[in-house]
Amino acid sequence: MKKWIVLVIIGIIVVVVMSNMSYEQQTIVPALKDLLKDKPFEEWLSQFEIPYWGKIISVETRGYFQFLEFLIRKATHFFGYGLLAVILYTLYRKLKWYFPIVLAFVTAVVIASLDEYRQSMIPGRSGLAADVVLDACGALTLLLFAKLIVVVFKKDSRT
């Protein structure tokens, strides 16, 4: 159980550290320019337009590398909070708390909300409700996947 507590603490520390960084400190655009000089999949990615915070985000509006970075950043939100929720779910199950999946989801959403609120106070960053929704979707998706795995393995262990 201690390792799950440590993983929760590490997850929260990662969230806090990343939230304290400005966009300029976090940007991966220079690395993407070095790694993807030939702009693979540019034509395919150019088909997508993503409405976000009242704007359309696309290769056309942002450029190839900035659009790719946007996708990576949002995927990190989705999977990062999803992973944190699964770690919380595992901890709550080990503690034998009632409704661990609900508690894990609520905890992840509260952490995401507090994180976005904090970001709104950092120069050059913005706290967006849309990111909390994205974080909640990631938490819910990965929690449901984890629950499915738990159910499947429980059935296998009985036979």
Order of alpha helices (4+ residues) and beta strands (2+ residues): alpha-alpha-alpha-alpha-beta-beta-alpha-alpha-alpha-alpha
